[in-house]
Amino acid sequence: MSGTVTRVLVADDQTVVREGIVMLLGLLPGIEVVGAAADGEEAVALVERHHPHVVLMDLRMPRVDGVEATRRIRAAHPETEVVVLTTYADDDSLFPALQAGARGYLTKDAGGEEIAKAIADVRAGAAGLSPQVQLRLLERLSEKPAQPAPTAERPAARSGERPAARSGELPDGLTVREAEVLALIAEGLSNTEIAQRLFVSQATVKTHINNLFAKTAVRDRAQAVAYAFRHGITGMQQ
């Protein structure tokens, strides 16, 4: 994205905070603020008008909150990425935002460099998550779900049984290469970085991603990360 100006829209209901973010972004090279919204409904309208590359989205706003605004923006304008910038990093805020289509999640103690990196990351196709959010996401995904009681149709797991990816069997008809790409997505790599790691073209990476998304029925990279950890498809390139 070198030399490319990134058009950014800011959405926050607190005037002082909103104006402060706009001022901060104005000092960052390669970023142009194209609008500022006081709530989610206005954010949706301004995206329709200005077609920004990235929206910096607060979560708790009047009329339409940040999660619903993110969902509407991603549905109507999939080319516009959303980075959440909020005071809250609890599970009830984090996971609904990611499920709505946000590709980045920062708390408001983030500095200008961290915000700029998140914006650049989501434009490049990677996740723009703060280290604290990445850690919480990994912790949540690694939590063991409650095991259902054995039934005649579903026998109890045998001692030492491993996830499909660890035992050599891949779920949902994934190929080995598709699983490798999925593992690298789970590491937070962009399409460009995956192509470099696997020594293939970006077009090939996109083809693998389209195929694995279709096979696993995930809609975006956040869901792909959850799927990878749920099925033990991580660290395959180590």
RODREN-784633 format. One record per residue (C-alpha): residue number from 1; y, z, x. Coordinates in pm, 1 decimal, decimal comma. Each point is the difference from the previous one (the first is absolute). Layout:
BEGIN
+-----+----------+----------+----------+
! num !       c2 !       c3 !       c1 !
+-----+----------+----------+----------+
! NUM !        Y !        Z !        X !
...
+-----+----------+----------+----------+
# end
This chain:
BEGIN
+-----+----------+----------+----------+
! num !       c2 !       c3 !       c1 !
+-----+----------+----------+----------+
!   1 !      0,0 !      0,0 !      0,0 !
!   2 !    222,7 !    -23,5 !    306,6 !
!   3 !    340,3 !   -143,0 !    -87,5 !
!   4 !    -62,9 !     27,4 !   -373,2 !
!   5 !    231,4 !    207,8 !   -218,6 !
!   6 !   -186,4 !    231,1 !   -236,7 !
!   7 !    164,6 !     37,9 !   -340,6 !
!   8 !    -32,6 !    358,7 !   -124,7 !
!   9 !     75,1 !    165,1 !   -334,2 !
!  10 !     48,7 !    378,5 !    -21,7 !
!  11 !    -95,4 !    199,5 !   -310,3 !
!  12 !     95,2 !    370,1 !    -22,5 !
!  13 !    158,9 !    196,0 !   -284,3 !
!  14 !    203,2 !    231,8 !    226,4 !
!  15 !    327,3 !   -171,5 !     86,2 !
!  16 !     51,7 !    176,5 !    333,1 !
!  17 !   -355,3 !    -72,9 !    112,5 !
!  18 !     13,9 !   -361,9 !   -119,4 !
!  19 !    328,6 !    -68,0 !    176,8 !
!  20 !   -125,6 !    172,6 !    313,4 !
!  21 !   -311,9 !   -218,5 !     11,9 !
!  22 !    208,8 !   -312,9 !    -54,6 !
!  23 !    230,6 !    105,1 !    284,5 !
!  24 !   -295,9 !     71,9 !    230,2 !
!  25 !   -163,0 !   -334,6 !    -74,2 !
!  26 !    330,1 !   -173,7 !     67,9 !
!  27 !    -19,1 !    126,2 !    358,4 !
!  28 !   -349,4 !   -138,8 !     59,2 !
!  29 !    -29,4 !   -349,7 !    151,5 !
!  30 !   -170,9 !   -268,5 !   -205,8 !
!  31 !     43,8 !    178,6 !   -335,5 !
!  32 !    230,9 !   -104,6 !   -283,3 !
!  33 !     44,6 !    230,4 !   -300,3 !
!  34 !     22,6 !   -223,4 !   -307,3 !
!  35 !     35,2 !    268,6 !   -266,3 !
!  36 !    -29,4 !    366,1 !    -96,0 !
!  37 !   -149,8 !    135,1 !   -322,6 !
!  38 !     47,6 !    340,1 !   -163,4 !
!  39 !   -335,7 !     -2,0 !   -181,1 !
!  40 !   -323,2 !   -195,0 !    -31,1 !
!  41 !    115,9 !   -217,4 !   -287,7 !
!  42 !    301,7 !   -116,4 !    196,3 !
!  43 !   -221,9 !    -58,0 !    304,1 !
!  44 !   -224,4 !   -235,2 !   -198,4 !
!  45 !    304,3 !   -190,6 !   -126,0 !
!  46 !    154,1 !    -28,6 !    347,6 !
!  47 !   -326,6 !   -127,7 !    148,6 !
!  48 !      1,0 !   -271,7 !   -265,0 !
!  49 !    357,6 !    -88,7 !     97,1 !
!  50 !     -8,1 !     27,4 !    380,9 !
!  51 !   -367,6 !    -56,1 !     94,9 !
!  52 !     -1,6 !    244,0 !    295,2 !
!  53 !   -277,0 !      3,2 !    256,1 !
!  54 !    -36,9 !    379,6 !    -18,3 !
!  55 !    100,7 !    274,3 !   -244,2 !
!  56 !     53,6 !    355,3 !    127,1 !
!  57 !   -105,8 !    194,1 !   -307,9 !
!  58 !     60,6 !    360,9 !    -96,7 !
!  59 !   -265,3 !    139,8 !   -236,2 !
!  60 !    163,1 !    251,2 !   -234,1 !
!  61 !    276,4 !   -184,8 !   -182,8 !
!  62 !    122,5 !    -10,8 !   -362,5 !
!  63 !    -85,6 !   -267,0 !   -259,2 !
!  64 !   -274,1 !   -163,1 !    209,7 !
!  65 !   -154,8 !    191,4 !    289,1 !
!  66 !    -87,8 !   -147,9 !    337,2 !
!  67 !   -371,4 !    -43,4 !    -68,7 !
!  68 !     54,0 !   -200,8 !   -318,0 !
!  69 !    279,4 !   -200,5 !    163,9 !
!  70 !   -231,6 !    -77,5 !    292,0 !
!  71 !   -271,4 !   -115,0 !   -239,6 !
!  72 !    240,8 !   -230,9 !   -184,4 !
!  73 !    149,5 !   -143,5 !    317,5 !
!  74 !   -335,5 !    -69,0 !    162,2 !
!  75 !   -132,8 !   -163,3 !   -318,0 !
!  76 !    300,9 !   -228,2 !    -49,8 !
!  77 !     95,8 !    -53,6 !    364,3 !
!  78 !   -306,2 !     38,8 !    225,7 !
!  79 !    201,2 !   -141,1 !    291,3 !
!  80 !    221,6 !    311,9 !     -7,5 !
!  81 !   -145,9 !    298,0 !    184,3 !
!  82 !     74,8 !    360,9 !    -94,3 !
!  83 !     44,5 !    289,0 !    242,6 !
!  84 !     24,5 !    339,0 !   -167,8 !
!  85 !    268,4 !    227,1 !    147,4 !
!  86 !    -23,8 !    337,7 !   -167,8 !
!  87 !     25,5 !    374,0 !     47,9 !
!  88 !   -358,0 !     48,3 !   -119,2 !
!  89 !   -324,8 !    -59,8 !    190,2 !
!  90 !   -241,0 !    176,0 !   -236,6 !
!  91 !   -310,0 !   -175,6 !   -134,7 !
!  92 !    147,3 !    -33,2 !   -349,0 !
!  93 !    284,5 !   -206,5 !    146,6 !
!  94 !   -177,8 !   -182,9 !    283,4 !
!  95 !   -307,3 !   -148,0 !   -165,9 !
!  96 !    158,7 !   -128,2 !   -323,3 !
!  97 !    265,3 !   -177,2 !    208,8 !
!  98 !   -261,1 !   -169,1 !    220,0 !
!  99 !   -208,2 !    -92,7 !   -304,0 !
! 100 !    311,1 !   -154,7 !   -158,2 !
! 101 !     30,4 !   -232,4 !    299,2 !
! 102 !    223,8 !    175,2 !    253,0 !
! 103 !    -84,1 !   -109,4 !    355,3 !
! 104 !    201,7 !    267,8 !    173,6 !
! 105 !     65,9 !    370,3 !    -55,0 !
! 106 !    255,9 !    207,6 !    188,0 !
! 107 !    164,4 !    334,6 !    -62,5 !
! 108 !    378,5 !     33,7 !     11,8 !
! 109 !     -6,2 !    180,0 !    333,2 !
! 110 !    -93,6 !   -335,8 !    157,5 !
! 111 !    250,0 !   -132,5 !    251,9 !
! 112 !    145,9 !   -347,9 !     19,6 !
! 113 !   -258,6 !   -116,4 !    253,5 !
! 114 !   -288,7 !    110,9 !   -220,6 !
! 115 !    151,4 !   -166,7 !   -307,4 !
! 116 !     58,4 !   -323,0 !    193,3 !
! 117 !   -359,3 !      4,5 !    126,1 !
! 118 !   -137,7 !     50,5 !   -351,8 !
! 119 !    207,5 !   -289,9 !   -130,1 !
! 120 !   -117,7 !   -224,4 !    284,8 !
! 121 !   -362,4 !    108,3 !    -47,0 !
! 122 !    -16,7 !    -82,4 !   -370,6 !
! 123 !    166,8 !   -336,0 !     56,4 !
! 124 !   -270,1 !    -74,8 !    259,4 !
! 125 !   -275,4 !     87,2 !   -246,4 !
! 126 !    -81,7 !    346,4 !    136,4 !
! 127 !     42,6 !    342,3 !   -158,4 !
! 128 !    327,7 !    183,8 !     65,5 !
! 129 !   -119,5 !    358,6 !    -20,9 !
! 130 !    139,9 !    302,0 !    179,4 !
! 131 !   -246,8 !    181,3 !    231,0 !
! 132 !    -14,4 !    295,9 !   -241,8 !
! 133 !    -81,1 !   -227,9 !   -292,0 !
! 134 !   -264,5 !   -186,0 !    201,6 !
! 135 !   -165,2 !    331,5 !     84,5 !
! 136 !     -0,1 !    115,4 !   -364,1 !
! 137 !   -136,7 !   -334,7 !   -114,1 !
! 138 !   -284,6 !     17,5 !    250,1 !
! 139 !    -73,4 !    361,2 !    -93,4 !
! 140 !    -12,6 !    -88,8 !   -367,7 !
! 141 !   -222,4 !   -302,0 !     57,4 !
! 142 !   -239,3 !    199,7 !    217,9 !
! 143 !    -47,5 !    272,5 !   -259,8 !
! 144 !   -356,0 !     -4,7 !   -130,8 !
! 145 !    -22,4 !    -79,2 !   -372,1 !
! 146 !   -211,3 !    220,4 !   -219,8 !
! 147 !   -359,6 !   -125,5 !      0,9 !
! 148 !   -146,4 !    -85,1 !   -342,0 !
! 149 !   -320,3 !    170,9 !   -102,2 !
! 150 !   -315,3 !   -200,6 !     83,8 !
! 151 !   -145,6 !   -203,7 !   -284,2 !
! 152 !   -303,6 !   -217,0 !    -42,0 !
! 153 !    221,6 !   -306,0 !     51,6 !
! 154 !    196,7 !    154,6 !    288,7 !
! 155 !   -224,0 !    195,5 !    240,3 !
! 156 !    148,4 !    272,0 !    217,1 !
! 157 !    121,5 !   -111,6 !    342,1 !
! 158 !   -245,8 !     65,0 !    277,7 !
! 159 !     93,1 !    220,6 !    292,6 !
! 160 !    185,6 !   -200,8 !    263,4 !
! 161 !     85,8 !   -285,0 !   -235,0 !
! 162 !    313,0 !   -183,3 !    116,6 !
! 163 !    260,6 !   -222,6 !   -165,8 !
! 164 !   -103,9 !   -362,0 !    -32,3 !
! 165 !    221,0 !   -117,4 !    288,0 !
! 166 !   -154,2 !    257,9 !    234,8 !
! 167 !   -356,7 !    -85,3 !    -90,3 !
! 168 !     51,9 !   -373,1 !     58,5 !
! 169 !     37,4 !    -94,4 !   -366,7 !
! 170 !    339,6 !   -116,1 !   -123,9 !
! 171 !    109,6 !     54,9 !   -362,3 !
! 172 !    101,7 !   -265,9 !   -251,5 !
! 173 !   -133,6 !   -288,3 !    204,7 !
! 174 !    250,4 !     42,1 !    284,6 !
! 175 !    -73,7 !   -193,2 !    316,2 !
! 176 !     16,9 !    170,7 !    339,5 !
! 177 !    324,2 !   -182,0 !     80,3 !
! 178 !    156,5 !     98,2 !   -333,4 !
! 179 !    -96,9 !    361,3 !     67,4 !
! 180 !    161,0 !    -20,9 !    345,3 !
! 181 !    322,0 !   -128,4 !   -155,3 !
! 182 !    -13,3 !    277,3 !   -261,2 !
! 183 !    -45,1 !    263,0 !    272,7 !
! 184 !    306,3 !   -131,7 !    182,6 !
! 185 !    202,8 !      8,0 !   -322,3 !
! 186 !   -102,4 !    365,9 !    -28,8 !
! 187 !    139,9 !     54,8 !    350,0 !
! 188 !    336,4 !   -125,3 !   -125,3 !
! 189 !      0,8 !   -332,0 !    186,8 !
! 190 !    200,7 !   -296,0 !   -129,2 !
! 191 !   -150,6 !   -347,1 !    -48,2 !
! 192 !    149,2 !   -108,2 !    333,0 !
! 193 !   -150,7 !    296,7 !    182,5 !
! 194 !   -339,6 !    -55,1 !   -164,2 !
! 195 !      5,5 !   -364,4 !    107,2 !
! 196 !     77,5 !    103,6 !    358,0 !
! 197 !   -271,7 !    265,7 !      0,1 !
! 198 !   -267,5 !   -237,0 !   -132,6 !
! 199 !    124,6 !   -308,7 !    189,5 !
! 200 !     33,6 !   -206,6 !   -318,3 !
! 201 !    290,9 !   -165,3 !   -181,0 !
! 202 !    213,4 !    178,4 !   -257,5 !
! 203 !   -119,9 !   -253,7 !   -257,0 !
! 204 !   -358,0 !    109,7 !     66,8 !
! 205 !    100,1 !    364,1 !    -38,6 !
! 206 !    166,3 !    -77,1 !   -335,5 !
! 207 !   -315,4 !   -177,2 !   -116,4 !
! 208 !   -214,8 !    300,7 !     91,8 !
! 209 !    244,3 !    234,0 !   -176,2 !
! 210 !      2,8 !   -211,9 !   -316,6 !
! 211 !   -380,4 !     -6,2 !      0,2 !
! 212 !    -46,3 !    371,7 !     56,7 !
! 213 !    266,0 !     87,7 !   -259,4 !
! 214 !   -186,6 !   -213,1 !   -254,4 !
! 215 !   -338,9 !    151,0 !     86,2 !
! 216 !    117,3 !    362,0 !     -3,7 !
! 217 !    239,8 !    -41,3 !   -297,8 !
! 218 !    289,3 !    165,2 !    187,8 !
! 219 !    352,8 !   -119,1 !    -76,0 !
! 220 !    190,0 !     91,3 !    315,7 !
! 221 !    -26,4 !    142,9 !    349,5 !
! 222 !     36,2 !    361,9 !   -113,9 !
! 223 !   -304,6 !    -37,9 !   -226,6 !
! 224 !   -180,6 !   -182,3 !    282,1 !
! 225 !     57,2 !    299,3 !    229,3 !
! 226 !   -141,3 !    234,0 !   -264,8 !
! 227 !   -302,9 !   -227,7 !    -45,2 !
! 228 !    -60,7 !    -15,0 !    376,9 !
! 229 !     -5,2 !    377,7 !     40,3 !
! 230 !   -204,8 !     48,7 !   -315,6 !
! 231 !   -271,9 !   -230,7 !    132,0 !
! 232 !     19,1 !    102,6 !    364,7 !
! 233 !    137,1 !   -336,4 !    116,7 !
! 234 !    220,6 !    124,7 !    282,6 !
! 235 !      2,5 !    -20,5 !    376,8 !
! 236 !   -221,0 !   -308,9 !      6,0 !
! 237 !    195,8 !   -147,5 !    292,4 !
! 238 !    -27,0 !    308,0 !    218,8 !
+-----+----------+----------+----------+
# end
